């Protein structure tokens, strides 16, 4: 009888690459799905769901992303300070002025698994507001977003 063997990637065999993505004039949600797929490793034929097989992603120009529709005024980011009555909120426009990196970080975080593997995959995302980034030594390769 013929049995088909399934492929399982060992964590030591995963060769991790560095990708550079320019976020200028890109829609946040569509950009976040591409980044989440790279972080999970779904763009590779060696994808294994329970293994961290994804690549590193460096995003520049995060302060130049765009939203569709009226999300700049209607989208609200909430967080809690862990103090009584500490519920805080900001609109997307205010978030862009104060912490533009958090817009993409929150979007990608919502698209990753909600477990320890997803938290580990999120650490491979490096977001920078301007052109300059601190990962020149890793020689990231430019990744073209469709």
N, CA, C and O atoms as a GROMACS GRO file, in nm:
protein
  584
    1UNK      N    1   0.084  -0.118   0.000
    1UNK     CA    2   0.000   0.000   0.000
    1UNK      C    3   0.088   0.124   0.000
    1UNK      O    4   0.189   0.131   0.071
    2UNK      N    5   0.050   0.221  -0.080
    2UNK     CA    6   0.126   0.345  -0.093
    2UNK      C    7   0.080   0.443   0.013
    2UNK      O    8  -0.040   0.471   0.024
    3UNK      N    9   0.172   0.496   0.090
    3UNK     CA   10   0.138   0.600   0.187
    3UNK      C   11   0.214   0.726   0.152
    3UNK      O   12   0.332   0.723   0.116
    4UNK      N   13   0.145   0.836   0.163
    4UNK     CA   14   0.206   0.964   0.132
    4UNK      C   15   0.258   1.026   0.260
    4UNK      O   16   0.186   1.035   0.360
    5UNK      N   17   0.383   1.069   0.259
    5UNK     CA   18   0.443   1.127   0.377
    5UNK      C   19   0.423   1.278   0.374
    5UNK      O   20   0.438   1.343   0.270
    6UNK      N   21   0.388   1.331   0.488
    6UNK     CA   22   0.371   1.475   0.497
    6UNK      C   23   0.502   1.540   0.540
    6UNK      O   24   0.583   1.480   0.610
    7UNK      N   25   0.520   1.663   0.496
    7UNK     CA   26   0.642   1.736   0.525
    7UNK      C   27   0.624   1.818   0.651
    7UNK      O   28   0.524   1.889   0.666
    8UNK      N   29   0.719   1.809   0.742
    8UNK     CA   30   0.719   1.891   0.863
    8UNK      C   31   0.854   1.961   0.872
    8UNK      O   32   0.958   1.896   0.873
    9UNK      N   33   0.849   2.092   0.879
    9UNK     CA   34   0.972   2.171   0.886
    9UNK      C   35   1.022   2.176   1.030
    9UNK      O   36   0.948   2.210   1.121
   10UNK      N   37   1.147   2.142   1.048
   10UNK     CA   38   1.208   2.154   1.180
   10UNK      C   39   1.252   2.299   1.199
   10UNK      O   40   1.297   2.362   1.102
   11UNK      N   41   1.241   2.354   1.319
   11UNK     CA   42   1.279   2.495   1.339
   11UNK      C   43   1.425   2.524   1.303
   11UNK      O   44   1.456   2.635   1.260
   12UNK      N   45   1.513   2.427   1.320
   12UNK     CA   46   1.654   2.449   1.287
   12UNK      C   47   1.677   2.457   1.136
   12UNK      O   48   1.776   2.516   1.092
   13UNK      N   49   1.587   2.399   1.057
   13UNK     CA   50   1.603   2.398   0.912
   13UNK      C   51   1.545   2.522   0.844
   13UNK      O   52   1.562   2.540   0.723
   14UNK      N   53   1.477   2.606   0.919
   14UNK     CA   54   1.415   2.725   0.861
   14UNK      C   55   1.522   2.830   0.836
   14UNK      O   56   1.587   2.878   0.929
   15UNK      N   57   1.541   2.866   0.709
   15UNK     CA   58   1.636   2.972   0.676
   15UNK      C   59   1.558   3.103   0.667
   15UNK      O   60   1.477   3.123   0.577
   16UNK      N   61   1.585   3.190   0.761
   16UNK     CA   62   1.510   3.314   0.773
   16UNK      C   63   1.579   3.424   0.693
   16UNK      O   64   1.699   3.447   0.706
   17UNK      N   65   1.500   3.493   0.611
   17UNK     CA   66   1.550   3.603   0.530
   17UNK      C   67   1.498   3.734   0.588
   17UNK      O   68   1.408   3.735   0.672
   18UNK      N   69   1.554   3.843   0.542
   18UNK     CA   70   1.511   3.976   0.583
   18UNK      C   71   1.451   4.047   0.462
   18UNK      O   72   1.513   4.054   0.356
   19UNK      N   73   1.329   4.100   0.479
   19UNK     CA   74   1.260   4.172   0.372
   19UNK      C   75   1.242   4.318   0.412
   19UNK      O   76   1.217   4.348   0.528
   20UNK      N   77   1.255   4.407   0.316
   20UNK     CA   78   1.235   4.550   0.337
   20UNK      C   79   1.112   4.592   0.258
   20UNK      O   80   1.104   4.571   0.137
   21UNK      N   81   1.016   4.652   0.328
   21UNK     CA   82   0.891   4.693   0.265
   21UNK      C   83   0.875   4.843   0.284
   21UNK      O   84   0.886   4.894   0.396
   22UNK      N   85   0.848   4.913   0.175
   22UNK     CA   86   0.821   5.056   0.179
   22UNK      C   87   0.670   5.075   0.187
   22UNK      O   88   0.598   5.034   0.097
   23UNK      N   89   0.623   5.137   0.295
   23UNK     CA   90   0.479   5.148   0.320
   23UNK      C   91   0.420   5.278   0.266
   23UNK      O   92   0.304   5.307   0.293
   24UNK      N   93   0.496   5.354   0.191
   24UNK     CA   94   0.446   5.482   0.143
   24UNK      C   95   0.330   5.462   0.046
   24UNK      O   96   0.340   5.387  -0.051
   25UNK      N   97   0.217   5.530   0.075
   25UNK     CA   98   0.095   5.527  -0.006
   25UNK      C   99   0.035   5.388  -0.020
   25UNK      O  100  -0.027   5.358  -0.122
   26UNK      N  101   0.052   5.302   0.079
   26UNK     CA  102  -0.008   5.169   0.080
   26UNK      C  103  -0.126   5.169   0.178
   26UNK      O  104  -0.121   5.235   0.282
   27UNK      N  105  -0.231   5.096   0.145
   27UNK     CA  106  -0.348   5.083   0.232
   27UNK      C  107  -0.310   4.991   0.348
   27UNK      O  108  -0.249   4.886   0.329
   28UNK      N  109  -0.348   5.030   0.469
   28UNK     CA  110  -0.302   4.962   0.590
   28UNK      C  111  -0.342   4.816   0.593
   28UNK      O  112  -0.258   4.730   0.620
   29UNK      N  113  -0.467   4.785   0.566
   29UNK     CA  114  -0.514   4.647   0.577
   29UNK      C  115  -0.450   4.554   0.476
   29UNK      O  116  -0.413   4.442   0.509
   30UNK      N  117  -0.438   4.599   0.353
   30UNK     CA  118  -0.378   4.516   0.249
   30UNK      C  119  -0.230   4.495   0.273
   30UNK      O  120  -0.176   4.387   0.247
   31UNK      N  121  -0.163   4.598   0.324
   31UNK     CA  122  -0.022   4.585   0.359
   31UNK      C  123  -0.004   4.490   0.477
   31UNK      O  124   0.090   4.411   0.479
   32UNK      N  125  -0.093   4.499   0.575
   32UNK     CA  126  -0.082   4.415   0.694
   32UNK      C  127  -0.102   4.267   0.662
   32UNK      O  128  -0.039   4.182   0.725
   33UNK      N  129  -0.188   4.235   0.566
   33UNK     CA  130  -0.207   4.094   0.531
   33UNK      C  131  -0.082   4.037   0.465
   33UNK      O  132  -0.045   3.922   0.491
   34UNK      N  133  -0.017   4.116   0.380
   34UNK     CA  134   0.107   4.069   0.317
   34UNK      C  135   0.215   4.048   0.423
   34UNK      O  136   0.286   3.948   0.420
   35UNK      N  137   0.226   4.142   0.517
   35UNK     CA  138   0.328   4.131   0.622
   35UNK      C  139   0.301   4.010   0.710
   35UNK      O  140   0.393   3.937   0.746
   36UNK      N  141   0.174   3.988   0.746
   36UNK     CA  142   0.139   3.874   0.831
   36UNK      C  143   0.170   3.741   0.762
   36UNK      O  144   0.215   3.647   0.826
   37UNK      N  145   0.147   3.734   0.632
   37UNK     CA  146   0.180   3.611   0.557
   37UNK      C  147   0.330   3.586   0.555
   37UNK      O  148   0.373   3.471   0.565
   38UNK      N  149   0.409   3.690   0.543
   38UNK     CA  150   0.555   3.673   0.544
   38UNK      C  151   0.602   3.631   0.683
   38UNK      O  152   0.686   3.542   0.695
   39UNK      N  153   0.547   3.693   0.788
   39UNK     CA  154   0.588   3.658   0.924
   39UNK      C  155   0.552   3.514   0.959
   39UNK      O  156   0.628   3.448   1.030
   40UNK      N  157   0.440   3.466   0.910
   40UNK     CA  158   0.399   3.328   0.936
   40UNK      C  159   0.471   3.228   0.848
   40UNK      O  160   0.482   3.111   0.884
   41UNK      N  161   0.522   3.273   0.732
   41UNK     CA  162   0.590   3.184   0.640
   41UNK      C  163   0.500   3.126   0.535
   41UNK      O  164   0.536   3.028   0.470
   42UNK      N  165   0.382   3.184   0.516
   42UNK     CA  166   0.288   3.130   0.419
   42UNK      C  167   0.327   3.157   0.276
   42UNK      O  168   0.268   3.101   0.184
   43UNK      N  169   0.426   3.243   0.254
   43UNK     CA  170   0.474   3.268   0.118
   43UNK      C  171   0.580   3.167   0.076
   43UNK      O  172   0.633   3.176  -0.035
   44UNK      N  173   0.612   3.072   0.161
   44UNK     CA  174   0.715   2.973   0.134
   44UNK      C  175   0.651   2.836   0.112
   44UNK      O  176   0.549   2.805   0.175
   45UNK      N  177   0.706   2.754   0.025
   45UNK     CA  178   0.651   2.618   0.007
   45UNK      C  179   0.678   2.527   0.126
   45UNK      O  180   0.619   2.419   0.135
   46UNK      N  181   0.765   2.568   0.216
   46UNK     CA  182   0.795   2.487   0.334
   46UNK      C  183   0.711   2.528   0.455
   46UNK      O  184   0.751   2.503   0.569
   47UNK      N  185   0.596   2.591   0.432
   47UNK     CA  186   0.512   2.639   0.542
   47UNK      C  187   0.460   2.524   0.628
   47UNK      O  188   0.406   2.426   0.577
   48UNK      N  189   0.478   2.540   0.758
   48UNK     CA  190   0.423   2.446   0.856
   48UNK      C  191   0.350   2.530   0.960
   48UNK      O  192   0.411   2.620   1.019
   49UNK      N  193   0.222   2.504   0.986
   49UNK     CA  194   0.145   2.594   1.072
   49UNK      C  195   0.196   2.606   1.215
   49UNK      O  196   0.184   2.712   1.276
   50UNK      N  197   0.252   2.499   1.270
   50UNK     CA  198   0.291   2.501   1.412
   50UNK      C  199   0.438   2.532   1.433
   50UNK      O  200   0.489   2.517   1.544
   51UNK      N  201   0.508   2.576   1.328
   51UNK     CA  202   0.650   2.608   1.337
   51UNK      C  203   0.673   2.752   1.296
   51UNK      O  204   0.607   2.802   1.204
   52UNK      N  205   0.764   2.819   1.362
   52UNK     CA  206   0.799   2.956   1.325
   52UNK      C  207   0.891   2.952   1.205
   52UNK      O  208   1.013   2.951   1.219
   53UNK      N  209   0.833   2.949   1.086
   53UNK     CA  210   0.911   2.936   0.963
   53UNK      C  211   0.912   3.063   0.881
   53UNK      O  212   0.956   3.062   0.766
   54UNK      N  213   0.863   3.173   0.937
   54UNK     CA  214   0.854   3.298   0.862
   54UNK      C  215   0.983   3.376   0.861
   54UNK      O  216   1.080   3.341   0.927
   55UNK      N  217   0.982   3.483   0.784
   55UNK     CA  218   1.098   3.568   0.766
   55UNK      C  219   1.084   3.695   0.849
   55UNK      O  220   0.977   3.723   0.904
   56UNK      N  221   1.193   3.771   0.857
   56UNK     CA  222   1.193   3.900   0.924
   56UNK      C  223   1.144   4.006   0.826
   56UNK      O  224   1.169   3.997   0.706
   57UNK      N  225   1.074   4.107   0.878
   57UNK     CA  226   1.021   4.214   0.794
   57UNK      C  227   1.058   4.348   0.856
   57UNK      O  228   1.034   4.372   0.974
   58UNK      N  229   1.117   4.435   0.774
   58UNK     CA  230   1.148   4.572   0.813
   58UNK      C  231   1.060   4.663   0.730
   58UNK      O  232   1.065   4.659   0.607
   59UNK      N  233   0.978   4.745   0.796
   59UNK     CA  234   0.887   4.835   0.727
   59UNK      C  235   0.934   4.978   0.749
   59UNK      O  236   0.955   5.020   0.863
   60UNK      N  237   0.951   5.052   0.640
   60UNK     CA  238   0.989   5.193   0.650
   60UNK      C  239   0.873   5.279   0.598
   60UNK      O  240   0.783   5.230   0.530
   61UNK      N  241   0.877   5.406   0.631
   61UNK     CA  242   0.774   5.504   0.593
   61UNK      C  243   0.637   5.466   0.647
   61UNK      O  244   0.536   5.479   0.577
   62UNK      N  245   0.632   5.420   0.770
   62UNK     CA  246   0.503   5.384   0.831
   62UNK      C  247   0.416   5.506   0.857
   62UNK      O  248   0.296   5.493   0.876
   63UNK      N  249   0.475   5.624   0.857
   63UNK     CA  250   0.396   5.746   0.878
   63UNK      C  251   0.327   5.794   0.750
   63UNK      O  252   0.256   5.894   0.753
   64UNK      N  253   0.348   5.724   0.639
   64UNK     CA  254   0.287   5.764   0.512
   64UNK      C  255   0.185   5.662   0.462
   64UNK      O  256   0.154   5.661   0.343
   65UNK      N  257   0.132   5.577   0.551
   65UNK     CA  258   0.029   5.481   0.511
   65UNK      C  259  -0.103   5.554   0.494
   65UNK      O  260  -0.120   5.666   0.542
   66UNK      N  261  -0.197   5.490   0.427
   66UNK     CA  262  -0.327   5.551   0.403
   66UNK      C  263  -0.437   5.454   0.447
   66UNK      O  264  -0.419   5.333   0.448
   67UNK      N  265  -0.551   5.512   0.483
   67UNK     CA  266  -0.672   5.437   0.509
   67UNK      C  267  -0.772   5.469   0.399
   67UNK      O  268  -0.766   5.576   0.338
   68UNK      N  269  -0.864   5.378   0.373
   68UNK     CA  270  -0.970   5.406   0.277
   68UNK      C  271  -1.090   5.463   0.352
   68UNK      O  272  -1.106   5.441   0.471
   69UNK      N  273  -1.173   5.536   0.280
   69UNK     CA  274  -1.294   5.590   0.340
   69UNK      C  275  -1.263   5.698   0.443
   69UNK      O  276  -1.168   5.775   0.428
   70UNK      N  277  -1.343   5.701   0.548
   70UNK     CA  278  -1.327   5.802   0.654
   70UNK      C  279  -1.270   5.742   0.781
   70UNK      O  280  -1.306   5.783   0.891
   71UNK      N  281  -1.180   5.643   0.765
   71UNK     CA  282  -1.124   5.576   0.882
   71UNK      C  283  -1.031   5.665   0.962
   71UNK      O  284  -1.011   5.640   1.081
   72UNK      N  285  -0.973   5.768   0.902
   72UNK     CA  286  -0.885   5.857   0.978
   72UNK      C  287  -0.960   5.921   1.095
   72UNK      O  288  -0.901   5.945   1.200
   73UNK      N  289  -1.089   5.949   1.078
   73UNK     CA  290  -1.166   6.012   1.185
   73UNK      C  291  -1.251   5.912   1.263
   73UNK      O  292  -1.277   5.934   1.381
   74UNK      N  293  -1.294   5.802   1.199
   74UNK     CA  294  -1.387   5.710   1.264
   74UNK      C  295  -1.319   5.593   1.335
   74UNK      O  296  -1.375   5.540   1.431
   75UNK      N  297  -1.202   5.552   1.291
   75UNK     CA  298  -1.133   5.439   1.353
   75UNK      C  299  -1.071   5.484   1.484
   75UNK      O  300  -1.001   5.585   1.489
   76UNK      N  301  -1.099   5.409   1.592
   76UNK     CA  302  -1.052   5.446   1.725
   76UNK      C  303  -0.971   5.332   1.783
   76UNK      O  304  -1.014   5.216   1.780
   77UNK      N  305  -0.854   5.364   1.836
   77UNK     CA  306  -0.768   5.267   1.904
   77UNK      C  307  -0.790   5.280   2.054
   77UNK      O  308  -0.779   5.390   2.109
   78UNK      N  309  -0.820   5.169   2.121
   78UNK     CA  310  -0.844   5.167   2.265
   78UNK      C  311  -0.734   5.088   2.334
   78UNK      O  312  -0.682   4.992   2.278
   79UNK      N  313  -0.700   5.128   2.457
   79UNK     CA  314  -0.610   5.050   2.542
   79UNK      C  315  -0.638   5.087   2.685
   79UNK      O  316  -0.702   5.188   2.713
   80UNK      N  317  -0.591   5.004   2.776
   80UNK     CA  318  -0.616   5.025   2.919
   80UNK      C  319  -0.483   5.037   2.991
   80UNK      O  320  -0.388   4.965   2.960
   81UNK      N  321  -0.476   5.128   3.087
   81UNK     CA  322  -0.351   5.154   3.159
   81UNK      C  323  -0.333   5.063   3.280
   81UNK      O  324  -0.233   5.076   3.351
   82UNK      N  325  -0.427   4.972   3.305
   82UNK     CA  326  -0.428   4.885   3.423
   82UNK      C  327  -0.446   4.961   3.553
   82UNK      O  328  -0.412   4.909   3.660
   83UNK      N  329  -0.499   5.080   3.546
   83UNK     CA  330  -0.540   5.156   3.664
   83UNK      C  331  -0.692   5.172   3.658
   83UNK      O  332  -0.751   5.158   3.551
   84UNK      N  333  -0.752   5.201   3.770
   84UNK     CA  334  -0.897   5.217   3.773
   84UNK      C  335  -0.937   5.337   3.687
   84UNK      O  336  -0.883   5.446   3.703
   85UNK      N  337  -1.030   5.316   3.598
   85UNK     CA  338  -1.075   5.422   3.508
   85UNK      C  339  -0.972   5.456   3.403
   85UNK      O  340  -0.972   5.567   3.350
   86UNK      N  341  -0.884   5.363   3.371
   86UNK     CA  342  -0.774   5.392   3.281
   86UNK      C  343  -0.797   5.355   3.137
   86UNK      O  344  -0.701   5.322   3.067
   87UNK      N  345  -0.920   5.359   3.088
   87UNK     CA  346  -0.946   5.330   2.948
   87UNK      C  347  -0.912   5.452   2.864
   87UNK      O  348  -0.971   5.559   2.884
   88UNK      N  349  -0.819   5.438   2.773
   88UNK     CA  350  -0.775   5.548   2.688
   88UNK      C  351  -0.812   5.517   2.544
   88UNK      O  352  -0.829   5.401   2.507
   89UNK      N  353  -0.824   5.620   2.463
   89UNK     CA  354  -0.855   5.598   2.322
   89UNK      C  355  -0.800   5.714   2.239
   89UNK      O  356  -0.786   5.826   2.288
   90UNK      N  357  -0.769   5.684   2.113
   90UNK     CA  358  -0.721   5.782   2.016
   90UNK      C  359  -0.781   5.749   1.881
   90UNK      O  360  -0.803   5.632   1.849
   91UNK      N  361  -0.806   5.850   1.802
   91UNK     CA  362  -0.847   5.826   1.665
   91UNK      C  363  -0.723   5.790   1.583
   91UNK      O  364  -0.611   5.807   1.630
   92UNK      N  365  -0.744   5.742   1.462
   92UNK     CA  366  -0.633   5.703   1.377
   92UNK      C  367  -0.547   5.824   1.340
   92UNK      O  368  -0.425   5.811   1.325
   93UNK      N  369  -0.608   5.940   1.325
   93UNK     CA  370  -0.532   6.061   1.292
   93UNK      C  371  -0.440   6.101   1.408
   93UNK      O  372  -0.326   6.140   1.386
   94UNK      N  373  -0.491   6.090   1.532
   94UNK     CA  374  -0.408   6.121   1.649
   94UNK      C  375  -0.298   6.017   1.666
   94UNK      O  376  -0.186   6.051   1.705
   95UNK      N  377  -0.329   5.892   1.638
   95UNK     CA  378  -0.228   5.786   1.648
   95UNK      C  379  -0.117   5.807   1.546
   95UNK      O  380   0.000   5.778   1.575
   96UNK      N  381  -0.150   5.856   1.428
   96UNK     CA  382  -0.050   5.882   1.326
   96UNK      C  383   0.045   5.993   1.370
   96UNK      O  384   0.164   5.989   1.339
   97UNK      N  385  -0.006   6.093   1.441
   97UNK     CA  386   0.079   6.202   1.489
   97UNK      C  387   0.170   6.158   1.602
   97UNK      O  388   0.286   6.199   1.608
   98UNK      N  389   0.120   6.074   1.693
   98UNK     CA  390   0.198   6.036   1.811
   98UNK      C  391   0.284   5.912   1.790
   98UNK      O  392   0.405   5.917   1.813
   99UNK      N  393   0.222   5.802   1.747
   99UNK     CA  394   0.295   5.675   1.729
   99UNK      C  395   0.253   5.611   1.597
   99UNK      O  396   0.169   5.522   1.597
  100UNK      N  397   0.310   5.655   1.486
  100UNK     CA  398   0.267   5.600   1.357
  100UNK      C  399   0.303   5.452   1.340
  100UNK      O  400   0.240   5.382   1.261
  101UNK      N  401   0.404   5.404   1.412
  101UNK     CA  402   0.442   5.263   1.401
  101UNK      C  403   0.334   5.171   1.456
  101UNK      O  404   0.317   5.059   1.409
  102UNK      N  405   0.259   5.219   1.556
  102UNK     CA  406   0.159   5.136   1.621
  102UNK      C  407   0.041   5.104   1.530
  102UNK      O  408  -0.029   5.005   1.552
  103UNK      N  409   0.016   5.186   1.429
  103UNK     CA  410  -0.095   5.158   1.338
  103UNK      C  411  -0.071   5.026   1.266
  103UNK      O  412  -0.159   4.940   1.261
  104UNK      N  413   0.049   5.009   1.210
  104UNK     CA  414   0.080   4.884   1.141
  104UNK      C  415   0.099   4.768   1.238
  104UNK      O  416   0.060   4.655   1.209
  105UNK      N  417   0.160   4.794   1.354
  105UNK     CA  418   0.182   4.688   1.451
  105UNK      C  419   0.049   4.628   1.498
  105UNK      O  420   0.036   4.506   1.507
  106UNK      N  421  -0.049   4.713   1.526
  106UNK     CA  422  -0.179   4.664   1.571
  106UNK      C  423  -0.252   4.589   1.460
  106UNK      O  424  -0.320   4.490   1.487
  107UNK      N  425  -0.239   4.636   1.337
  107UNK     CA  426  -0.306   4.569   1.225
  107UNK      C  427  -0.248   4.430   1.202
  107UNK      O  428  -0.322   4.335   1.179
  108UNK      N  429  -0.116   4.418   1.207
  108UNK     CA  430  -0.052   4.288   1.184
  108UNK      C  431  -0.076   4.196   1.303
  108UNK      O  432  -0.097   4.076   1.284
  109UNK      N  433  -0.074   4.250   1.424
  109UNK     CA  434  -0.096   4.169   1.544
  109UNK      C  435  -0.233   4.102   1.540
  109UNK      O  436  -0.248   3.989   1.584
  110UNK      N  437  -0.333   4.172   1.488
  110UNK     CA  438  -0.467   4.115   1.479
  110UNK      C  439  -0.478   4.004   1.377
  110UNK      O  440  -0.574   3.927   1.381
  111UNK      N  441  -0.381   3.993   1.286
  111UNK     CA  442  -0.386   3.891   1.182
  111UNK      C  443  -0.299   3.770   1.212
  111UNK      O  444  -0.296   3.675   1.134
  112UNK      N  445  -0.228   3.773   1.323
  112UNK     CA  446  -0.144   3.660   1.362
  112UNK      C  447  -0.219   3.573   1.462
  112UNK      O  448  -0.317   3.619   1.521
  113UNK      N  449  -0.176   3.449   1.484
  113UNK     CA  450  -0.242   3.363   1.582
  113UNK      C  451  -0.234   3.422   1.722
  113UNK      O  452  -0.136   3.486   1.759
  114UNK      N  453  -0.339   3.399   1.800
  114UNK     CA  454  -0.345   3.451   1.936
  114UNK      C  455  -0.290   3.348   2.034
  114UNK      O  456  -0.364   3.296   2.117
  115UNK      N  457  -0.161   3.317   2.023
  115UNK     CA  458  -0.096   3.222   2.114
  115UNK      C  459   0.052   3.257   2.121
  115UNK      O  460   0.094   3.361   2.069
  116UNK      N  461   0.131   3.173   2.184
  116UNK     CA  462   0.272   3.204   2.202
  116UNK      C  463   0.346   3.208   2.069
  116UNK      O  464   0.443   3.283   2.055
  117UNK      N  465   0.303   3.130   1.971
  117UNK     CA  466   0.367   3.133   1.840
  117UNK      C  467   0.342   3.267   1.771
  117UNK      O  468   0.433   3.322   1.709
  118UNK      N  469   0.222   3.319   1.780
  118UNK     CA  470   0.191   3.448   1.721
  118UNK      C  471   0.269   3.561   1.786
  118UNK      O  472   0.312   3.654   1.718
  119UNK      N  473   0.287   3.554   1.918
  119UNK     CA  474   0.366   3.657   1.987
  119UNK      C  475   0.512   3.650   1.946
  119UNK      O  476   0.579   3.753   1.934
  120UNK      N  477   0.562   3.529   1.923
  120UNK     CA  478   0.701   3.513   1.877
  120UNK      C  479   0.716   3.565   1.735
  120UNK      O  480   0.819   3.625   1.703
  121UNK      N  481   0.618   3.541   1.650
  121UNK     CA  482   0.625   3.587   1.512
  121UNK      C  483   0.618   3.739   1.504
  121UNK      O  484   0.678   3.799   1.414
  122UNK      N  485   0.546   3.802   1.595
  122UNK     CA  486   0.534   3.948   1.593
  122UNK      C  487   0.666   4.016   1.627
  122UNK      O  488   0.688   4.130   1.588
  123UNK      N  489   0.754   3.948   1.700
  123UNK     CA  490   0.883   4.008   1.733
  123UNK      C  491   0.973   4.019   1.611
  123UNK      O  492   1.074   4.089   1.616
  124UNK      N  493   0.940   3.951   1.502
  124UNK     CA  494   1.020   3.958   1.380
  124UNK      C  495   0.980   4.075   1.291
  124UNK      O  496   1.035   4.092   1.182
  125UNK      N  497   0.884   4.156   1.336
  125UNK     CA  498   0.840   4.273   1.261
  125UNK      C  499   0.906   4.397   1.320
  125UNK      O  500   0.895   4.423   1.440
  126UNK      N  501   0.975   4.473   1.236
  126UNK     CA  502   1.041   4.596   1.277
  126UNK      C  503   0.982   4.710   1.194
  126UNK      O  504   0.996   4.712   1.072
  127UNK      N  505   0.916   4.806   1.261
  127UNK     CA  506   0.848   4.914   1.192
  127UNK      C  507   0.916   5.047   1.226
  127UNK      O  508   0.945   5.074   1.342
  128UNK      N  509   0.940   5.128   1.123
  128UNK     CA  510   1.004   5.258   1.141
  128UNK      C  511   0.922   5.365   1.070
  128UNK      O  512   0.867   5.341   0.963
  129UNK      N  513   0.913   5.483   1.132
  129UNK     CA  514   0.829   5.590   1.079
  129UNK      C  515   0.891   5.656   0.956
  129UNK      O  516   0.818   5.695   0.865
  130UNK      N  517   1.022   5.669   0.951
  130UNK     CA  518   1.085   5.738   0.839
  130UNK      C  519   1.156   5.643   0.744
  130UNK      O  520   1.130   5.523   0.742
  131UNK      N  521   1.246   5.702   0.665
  131UNK     CA  522   1.324   5.624   0.569
  131UNK      C  523   1.433   5.541   0.635
  131UNK      O  524   1.462   5.430   0.590
  132UNK      N  525   1.492   5.594   0.741
  132UNK     CA  526   1.606   5.527   0.805
  132UNK      C  527   1.560   5.412   0.893
  132UNK      O  528   1.456   5.420   0.958
  133UNK      N  529   1.640   5.305   0.896
  133UNK     CA  530   1.612   5.193   0.985
  133UNK      C  531   1.744   5.140   1.040
  133UNK      O  532   1.850   5.168   0.986
  134UNK      N  533   1.736   5.064   1.148
  134UNK     CA  534   1.855   5.019   1.220
  134UNK      C  535   1.898   4.878   1.181
  134UNK      O  536   1.969   4.813   1.258
  135UNK      N  537   1.857   4.830   1.063
  135UNK     CA  538   1.888   4.693   1.026
  135UNK      C  539   1.962   4.685   0.892
  135UNK      O  540   1.937   4.596   0.812
  136UNK      N  541   2.052   4.780   0.869
  136UNK     CA  542   2.133   4.777   0.748
  136UNK      C  543   2.229   4.658   0.748
  136UNK      O  544   2.260   4.603   0.642
  137UNK      N  545   2.275   4.616   0.867
  137UNK     CA  546   2.371   4.507   0.876
  137UNK      C  547   2.311   4.374   0.832
  137UNK      O  548   2.384   4.284   0.789
  138UNK      N  549   2.178   4.359   0.841
  138UNK     CA  550   2.114   4.235   0.800
  138UNK      C  551   2.090   4.230   0.650
  138UNK      O  552   2.048   4.126   0.598
  139UNK      N  553   2.116   4.338   0.580
  139UNK     CA  554   2.099   4.349   0.435
  139UNK      C  555   1.961   4.300   0.389
  139UNK      O  556   1.952   4.201   0.317
  140UNK      N  557   1.854   4.371   0.431
  140UNK     CA  558   1.721   4.328   0.387
  140UNK      C  559   1.700   4.352   0.238
  140UNK      O  560   1.747   4.451   0.181
  141UNK      N  561   1.629   4.259   0.176
  141UNK     CA  562   1.601   4.266   0.033
  141UNK      C  563   1.464   4.330   0.014
  141UNK      O  564   1.369   4.298   0.085
  142UNK      N  565   1.455   4.422  -0.082
  142UNK     CA  566   1.328   4.490  -0.107
  142UNK      C  567   1.221   4.391  -0.152
  142UNK      O  568   1.245   4.307  -0.238
  143UNK      N  569   1.104   4.401  -0.091
  143UNK     CA  570   0.992   4.311  -0.120
  143UNK      C  571   0.883   4.394  -0.189
  143UNK      O  572   0.839   4.496  -0.135
  144UNK      N  573   0.839   4.352  -0.305
  144UNK     CA  574   0.739   4.425  -0.381
  144UNK      C  575   0.599   4.382  -0.339
  144UNK      O  576   0.565   4.264  -0.347
  145UNK      N  577   0.520   4.477  -0.294
  145UNK     CA  578   0.380   4.451  -0.258
  145UNK      C  579   0.296   4.464  -0.384
  145UNK      O  580   0.313   4.558  -0.461
  146UNK      N  581   0.206   4.369  -0.404
  146UNK     CA  582   0.121   4.367  -0.524
  146UNK      C  583   0.026   4.485  -0.527
  146UNK      O  584  -0.052   4.499  -0.621
   0.00000   0.00000   0.00000
